[in-house]
Each structure stands twice: as C-alpha cells, then as structure tokens.
Amino acid sequence: MSKINFTAEWKEKLLKRFISYAKIFSTSDPESETTPSTERQWDIANYIFEELKTLGLSDVSIDENGYIFAYLPSNLENDNQPTVGFIAHYDTSPDFNGENVNPQIWKNYSGEDLVLNKETGFTLSASHFESLKKFIGETLITTDGTTLLGADDKAGLAEIVTAAEYLLAHPEIKHSRIAIGFTPDEEIGRGAHKFDVEKFGAEWAYTMDGSEPGELEYENFNAAGAVVSIHGLSVHPGYAFGKMVNASLLAADFIKSMPENETPSTTKGFEGFFHLTDLKSDVSEAKIQYIIRDHDSGKFEARKKFLAQKVAEFNQKHGENTAKLEIKEQYRNMKQQFEGKMHIIDIAEQALKDADIEPKIKAIRGGTDGAQLSYMGLPCPNIFAGGMNFHGPYEYVTLESMAKAVEVIVNIATADKTQIA
C-alpha cells in the first residue's frame, strides 16, 4: 500500500512548483552545437539548482553542461538497498512556441469544451481530444492557446522535486538512497549525451517523462536525424531561362518522392515512419530535416538505406551532387538492456498498483533520456508524468495526475529492492 498522505496543502505546493517551472522559457535548439543548446535553459537550470539546495538535499551540483544532480540519503537503519534514480528534462520542444507560457487552471473540469483564448476563440475540444473525458472532476492546467505548456517534462521535474521534499518532511517514512538527475536538450535527442552515469551513482533509474497515468515503458523507437541539403543556382528571373535551378522546387520534388503513408499521422503501434520536421529554402539552397523512427532495428537500418537511395536517385535525375545527405544516430530501443533485469520493471509496476493505478505497459512512440542512459549502463525505463497532447497549444496536465506520479515515486523509494534485485 501507498505510504503517502498527499493533502491539499501538498497538492497546492505541487501546482505552484509546476507553474513556476512552466513559465520559464527553456526551449532547446537542434541547430546549436552547445550544451545546453540554448542559453535560456540556464535560467531554469539555475532556478532548480538553488531550489534543491534550499530544500536541503545532499550533494547538489550543476556542471558546465547544465546537468543537475542531487541526493536524498537513505534513512534505513540497515541500509542494504541499491541507490535508485529519478530523472527528468527541463528543456521544452522547439516544435512550438515556448516563450511567455501562461498556464490556465480549470478546477473541477466538467467535460466541456474550453475556450483557451477569447481573442482568437482557440478551443480545447473534448470531442476532438476524447482523452479529456478521463479527467472529469479534476483540476486541468492548460495553455492560453499561444504556446505549448511544457508539461513535457516540467511535470516530471515538479513531481520529483515534490516527492523529495515530501520525504524530507516525513522522516518516519523509510526509504533507500535516491539520486535525482535533471538534464537539458532531451527534446533534440541529446539529453543524455554528457550525463555522468558513474557520478550519478544509481544502479538503475526511472525517467518521469511519460504521458497519461499508468504508463510504464521500456521499449522505444530506434531514432536518427537526417538532413537533405539541396543546391540550386540563383539567376535574375529576367535572365533565368535555361540557367536557374530553383532549390525550393527541387525540395518540393524530393519531399513528394517520400512515402505518403509512412508519416507520424499515418502510422501507429510498432509502425515506423519518416517525419518531415523542418524545411528552409530559397532559390539557391534548401535544407530538409527528417527524423527516422522504427522499433525494429532491422527495419530502422532499412529506412536509413531507403533515404540514402532516394538521395542517389534524386542526384541521378537532377545532376551529381545536387543533394547531400547527412544522418546522425540519436538513440536506440532500450528493450534489450532489460534482459535479466526485469525486477526494475516489477518494482515500478507494483508502485503503480500500490497507488491504485492500473499499469499500462507499452512501447513508446518516441524516446526518452532513458533510452540512451540504458545503453550507457544505467537501465532506465519511463514512467508517466501526466501530460497530454505534448508539443503544442492543446497540451494539458491535471493536478491529480501529477499527484499520483509523486505517489509512485515515493512508493518506489520505499519499496524493498533486495527481495527481487
């Protein structure tokens, strides 16, 4: 059974903490080569760093790349328990505006459509987003229709910090040593690139970065990013006959050659895709950005070869070196890293049940820091953080979902990990 009595006072702390995080502009940038990829991420990193010190956590640190570590010492009399970690990321997705986030609170949601912005009429519709009906009676936190919310993953941040604060305030609750890690740049696939696993010192960890309550995930996409650069030839349009090569038109031709039924909006379950994420072009140059995803490693490799073949065919049609392809690996399916280590999943599953949540064990149609960390020697499945409709203006989270996530963290912290480890 759960050992947490999460009163209205604690829920209010959790709500205020999440909103304070959500308001800090911290969007990452895939074009940048620095870590963090944006200077603005330091604002939230330093804010959290100071907060963790103020709360009284041990060995709080922040390194030159923005990785934050902190620890909650064990209070067990005979401590033979492994150190377990909880991880979240503080950047938000560059897919949508993350500046001037203005969260709105809707108490005792009744299931109706919500007009998020009266000036524009922007509405969060329960008929379009049927998942809203699951949260009738709860406190919804939404956007104002002009930004994303940032529940991915500031809900996870708030949950981990609040769980640590709760355990510090309740020393009668016995728990193992807990490691806390917060990362930059997860949204651009680089959240774990400079994570110091040895310094973190946990035997395993959980990312609090999933969606609706109950999610527990230890399978994810294999992932790569691809850039197709196309070279044109700019000539004054009045003298362009037989000379101009319009890179924008060539880019349109290349995009049209890709499979129409292998995109995020036309695939589900274990089906992979090519996702056109960005297009910048003028007459002389075009840059097309894709992400490549597939759960199956063989199909993933085939997708990369397919894209390379498309570029080769394009050059045969339009001239040698008209297009150039660059592919960068991002992360791999972490499933195989849990062979012989299923106790890590069992503990989380029981923690969900003890919080009266039905476990929903499924594969992620995406990735988390945990995918890379698992290959770096830190097995790291993913647990729900409560947010819905990530990366856009329809994003929302409920206070009750976040409170349940705090409960799950406490349940894992207090679980006996020696019996099945």
N, C-alpha and C positions, 0 to 999 in steps of 0.2 A: 504493500500500500504506500501511497504517497506520504511524504513526511513534511509537506509544506502547507501552511495555512496562509494562502495569499489573499490578504484582506484588501478592502477598498483602498486603504492608505497605500499599500504596496502597488496596487494597480495604478494609482494616480502617479506614483513615482515612475513607474514603467512608461506611462503615457507621456509624461513631461520629458523624460530622457529621450524617448524616440523622436518626439517633435523637435527637441533641441538639435539632435543629430541631423534630422531630415532637412532642416533649414540651412545647413552649412553646405555651400556649393563645393562639390568634390568629384565632378565628372572626370573620368580618365580620357586619355587621348592615344589612339593606336598609332598615330603618326610620329609620336615622340619616342626618343630612344632613352630618355632618362628614367630613373626610378626614385620616387613616383613619376609617372608620366606627365603630371601637371603640378605646378607649384601650388595650386589651390588645395590639393589633397593634404598639404601640410597643415592647413587650418584645422581640419577635423582631427588629424593625427595628433597634433599638439594638444588640442582640447581634451581628447580622450586620455592621453598620457598624463596630463595634470589631474584629471578626474580619478584615474586609477590610484595615483599616489595619495590623493586626498581621502579616498575610501579606506586606505590602509592595507592595500595588497602588498605583497612582498616582491622584492627584486624587479620592480617596474623599470622597464628600459625601452628606449626607442633608438634604432640605429640610423645610420646615414641614408638608408634607403626607405625609411618610413615604417619599418616593421616594429610593431609594439608587442612586447612580451610582459607578462605579469603572472604571479603565482599566488594561489591560496594554499597555505601549508595544511597538511593533514592534522586533524585533531583526534586521531585514533590513539588509544593507549598502546596497543601493539600493532604498529603500522607495518604490515607486510603486503600492502596493496600497491599495485602499479600506479604510476602517475598517468592520468588521462587528461587530454587537452580538449579545449573548445576553441574554434576558430571562426572568424567572420571577416568580411572585407568592408572597407569604408569608402571605396570609390563607387560612383554610380555610372550607369551605362551612357556612352556617347550616342546611343540610338535616338535620344530625345532630350529636350532642354532640361537641364538640372539646376538652373540658376533661378534664384528667387522663389524657391519652393514655399508654398503657403498651404500647409495642411489644414483640412477642414474636418471637424469632428461631428459625427451624426450619432447621437445616443439613441438606444432602443430602436434600431432600424426596423422598419415595418414591412419592408419588401417592395416599396415603391421606387419609381424612377427618381434619381437625384439630379437636380439641376446644379451642376458644379460651378457654372459661371453664368450669372444672369445677363451679363452684357452680350455674350455670344450665344447663349442658350445651350452651351455644351452640357450634355447629359450623360450620366452613367445609368444605362438602361438595364433593368432586371430581366427584360425579355430577351435582350441581346446577350447579356452576361448572366446566364442562368445560375452560375455558382453563387451569386448574391443571395439567392433564396436559402442557402445553407446557413446564413448568418443573421437571419431574422431574430430580433431581440437583443442583438449585440451592439457594441459601440464601434461604428465604422470610422476609419480615418482615410480620407480621400485627398486627391489633388484639388486645385481650383480650375482644372481644365487647361492650364497653360504650360505645365511642367509634368515630369514624372514625379513620383512620391519619394522614391529611394528606399522603400521597404526592402528592396534587394540592394544591399543587405544590412541596412541600418536597423531593421527589425532584429536581425541576428545580433548585431552589436549591443543593442539595448537589452536584449534578453540575457546575454552572457554577463554583462556588467551588473544587471539587476540580480541575477542568481548569485553572483559572487557577493554582492552587498547583503543579500538576504542571509547567506551562510555566515558571513562575518557578524551579522546582528543576532544570529541564533547559534551560539557555540554549543548548545545542547544537542544540535543535530550533528552527528558524527559522519565525517566524510574523509575520503582519501585526498592526497595532494592533487590539486588541479592546476594545470597550465593553461594560460589564456594567450591567444595569438591573434592579432589584427593586422591585416595586410592591405596594401594598395593594389590597384591595377588588375583585380580579378576579372573585371568586365572585358578587358582586352587580352585575356589569356595569359597574363604574366604575374598573377598574384602570388605564385609560389616560387618564382624563378630565383629569388635571392633569400628565401626562407631558410634560416639556420636550424635544421632539424636537430642537430646534436645539442645546440644551445637550448632549444625548446625543452628537451629532456622528457618528453612523454613517450610511453610505449605505444600508444595509439591516440587518436583524436577524432572529433566529430566536427564537421563544418555545420553551422546553423545557417543554412542558405537555401533550404527548400521552400516549397510553396505551402499548400494547404495543410492543416493539422493532420498528423498521422503519417506523413511521408517519411520514408526511410529508404535511402537509395545507396546502392553500392555497385551499380552499373551506370555507365555514361557513354557518350559518344567518343570515338576517336576523332580528333579535330586537327585541322590545318587551316591556315590562312593563305589565300592566293591573290596575287596582283598580276593583272594582264595590262601591260603598258603598250600603247599603240602610237606609232609615229606617223604623222601626216606631213603635208607640205603646204604651208600657207603662202598664197599668192593673192595680190589685189584682185577682188572679184571681177573687176572690169577687164582683166587680162588673164583670167584663170583657165580659159578653155585649153584642155589637154595638158594642163600643168598642175592645177590644185589637186591635192589629196586631202580630203576633209576627215580628220581623225574622229570627229564626233559621229559622222555617218558610218565609218568603219566600226566604231564601238557598238553602234546600234546593230550592225550586221553580225558582229560576234555574239552579242547577247541573244539575238534571235536564234542563233545556231545551237544554243544550250537547251537541254531537255525541259519542256514546259511543265512536265508532271513530276519533277524531282526538285521541288522547292519546299520551304517550310510550310506553306499554306496548302500543299497538295500531298503531304506525307504525314504519317502518324506511327505510333508504336516504335518498332525497331527499324523503320524505313529511314534510309539516309537521304541527304539532299545536297544540292549546291545552292547557296544563298547569296544573292547579289546584295551586298551591304552598302556599296558606295560607287558613285560614278562621277568623275570630274573630267570635263573635256572642253576643248576648243578646237579650232581648225587644225592646229599643228600637233597637239598632244592630247591623249586620252588615257585615263587610268581607271581600270575597272577592278573593284575589290570583291572577292568572293570569300565565304567561309565554306569549308568542305567538312561534312559530318557523316559518320556511319558507325553503328555499334560493332559491326562485324569487321575485324581487321583486314580480312581478305578483300571485302567489298570496298573498304576505305582505300586500300592501295590501288584498287582498280579505278576508283574515282579520280585519284591523282593522275594516273596514267591517261585516263579519258580526257581530262582537261589539257594535259600536255599534247595529246593527239589533236585536239581541237585547235590549239595554237599552231601546230605544224600544218594542219590543213588550211588554216587561215593564211599562213605565210605562202603556201603554195598558190593560193588564189590571188593574193594581193601583192606578193613580192617578198623576197627573202628579207628577214629582219624587220618586217613591218610591225610585228608584235613580239613581245618578250614576256616570258612567264617566270614568276618567282613564287615558290611555295615554301612556307615556313610551318614546321610542325608546332602544334600548340599543346596538346595533351592526349593521353591515351586512356582507353577503357580500363578502369581500375579493378574490374571484377576478378581477374586472375590473381590480384595481390591479396585476396582474402581466402585463398585456398589454404585450409588448415588453420584459419584464424576466425572461424565463424562465431566464436564467442563474442567478438566485438559487435556483431550484429545482434546476437542473442541478448546482450545486456541492454542495448538500445530498444529492442522490441519489447522487453519486459518493462522498461522505464515508461514506454508509451502506454502499455496496458495498465500499469500502476497509476497513471494519470487519467485513467478511464478514456483512453483514446484508442480507437481501432487502428492497428498498424496497417499502412499502405505501402508495402514493399514493392518497388517498381524501378525501372530503369529511367535515368534522367535523359530527357531530350535536350541535352546541353552539357555543361561541365561545371566543375567547381574547383577551387583550390585543392580539394581533397584528391582529385584525380592525379595531379602532379605529385602531391605530397606522398601518396601511396607508393609511387614509383621511386620516391626519394628515401623510402624506408620508414615512413610514418603512415601506417594504414589509417584511412580517414574517410569513412562513409559520411553521407549527408543526411541531416535531419531537417524537418520543416522549420521555417521561421514565421510562416503565417501569411506572407504577402501574396497577392493575386494580381494577374494582368501586368506583370513586370514590364519595365522599359517603355512606358508610355503614359499618357494622361488619364487612362482608365485604371491605373494602378490603385489598389487599396489594401488595407490590412485591418483586422479587428483587434481591439484591445484584448478580448478574450482569447484569441488565438495566440497572441504574444505571451499572455499569462500562462497558457498551457505549455508553451515552449520553455518558459522559465521552470515550470514544474518538472518537465522532462530532464532538464539539465541537472536539477537538484537530485532527482531520482537516480541518475547515472552516477553523480558524485557520491551518493550514499550507498550505492549497491556494493555487495560483496563480490569483488572481482577475482578472488582467489579460487572460488569453487569451480569455475569453468574456464579460467585462463590457463 
